[in-house]
Amino acid sequence: MLSLEFVCYACYNSFMSTERTHTRHATYEIRYHFVFCPKFRRPVLAGAVGERLAELIPPIIERLGGRVLNLTVQADHVHLFVEIPPTLAPRQVMHRVKGATSHQLRQDFPHLRSQLPSMWTRSYYVGTAGRVSAGTIQRYIDEQRGT
């Protein structure tokens, strides 16, 4: 028969693996896969605009207390795989990412102001890594680079 102390220790160790993030009061592994598009799904993210977007997103996520696990910018959409703290809802992450990047991109590339009434659509896709393994999402995003 297992002692309660051993069972609790085993549970504690499983929660404290290196794959999880720790705060003072929580241990979590919350990973989201976001997909979002420019307004009218116009292919404006090619070239320098896409490169600049890829530079802008990681610091925004870090300021929110998260980390970017994978990021792929295509001409007409973005795949963003992130780990964020439980204090943030996915809509808050998208609101901050879209708001900050829209402002900065339209400032850096004035032609975007005339091409689009607003940079991003109001909609986005978000899925958790719970139903599909994180590795599967990583492979899917990496495969999207080739298309």
N, C-alpha and C positions, 0 to 999 in steps of 0.2 A: 504494500500500500504506500502511495506517495504521501509525503508530508505536505501540509498546506504551505509551509515555508518554501519547499522546493518548487511547488507549482507556481506560487507567486513570483519567485525568483526567475523561473523560466518565462513567465508572461512578461515580466519587467525587461528581461534581456531581449525578447522578441520585439518589444516596443522601442528599445533603444538601439536598434540596428543603425548602421550608417546611412541607410537609404531614407531615413525619416529626418525631419527637421524638428529641432527642439527649441522651445521657449521656456520661460520660467514655469509656466503653468500648463503647457500643452506639448504633446508630441504629435506631429501630423505629417501626412503625406498626401497633400491635395494638389493634384496635377490636372490642369485644364488644357484642352486643345481648342484654340480659337481659330476661326477662319473669318476674315472680313475683307470687304471689297471697296474700291473707290466708287463714287457716285456713278450710276449708269454702267457700272463695271467697265469703265473705259480703261484701256491699257496704258495708263500713265505712269506706272511704277517701274518701267524698264530703265535701264542705264543708271545715270547719276541719281535720279530720284529714288530708285529702289535701294541703291547703295547708301544714300543718306538716311532713308527710313530704317535700314538695318542697323545703322549707327545710333539712331535716336531711341529705339525701343528698349534695349537692355538697361540703360540708366533709369528709364522710367519705371521699369519693373523692379529694379533694385531699390529705388526710392520708396516703392510700395512695400518693401520687405520681402520680395520674392526673388526668383531667379529664372532666367530664360534657359530652358533645356534644349530647345531647337527653334530655329527661325528660318523660314524660307519666304522670300519676297519674289513673287512672280509679277508679270506685267499687269495682270488684272485682279490679283488677290494675294492675300498674305496668310500664311500658316504660322501660328505662334503657339508653341507648347511651353507652358510655364508651370512653376510650382509657386503657389501663393499662400500666405497665412490664412488661417480660418477666420480672421477678423474682416476679410474682404469678400464681398460677393462678386461673382463674375461680371455683373453689369458695371460695378465700380471700376474694375480693371479696364474694361473696354472703354468706358467713359473717359478715363484718364489717358489711356494710350491714344485713342482717336483724337481727343481734344488737343493734347500736346503736340502730336505729330502733324495734325492738320495745320495748326498755327505755324509751326516751324517750317514745314515743307512749303507752304504758300508764301512764307517770307523769303526762303532761300531760292525758290523757283517761281518767279512772278507769273510765268505763263500758265501755271495751274489755276490762278485766280480767274483768268479769262476762259479757261476750258471747262471748269466745273463750278457750279454755284456753291457747293460745299464739297470738301475733300472726300468724305466717307459716307456710305449709306448708313441709315440708322440701324440696320439689322446686322446680325452676325450669327455665326454658328459657335456653339460651345459644347464640348463633350468632356466627360471625365475619363481618366485612365482606369477607372474601376471596372467597366464593362469590357474593355479591351486592354491588353497589357501595354505598358509604357513602351516596350520594345517594338510592338506592332505599330504604334503611333509614330515612333521615331522612324521606322522603315518607310512607312507611308509618306511622311513628309520628305524624307530623303529621296524617295522615288519621284515625287512631284517635281523635283529640281530638273529631272531629265525631260519632262514634258513641255 
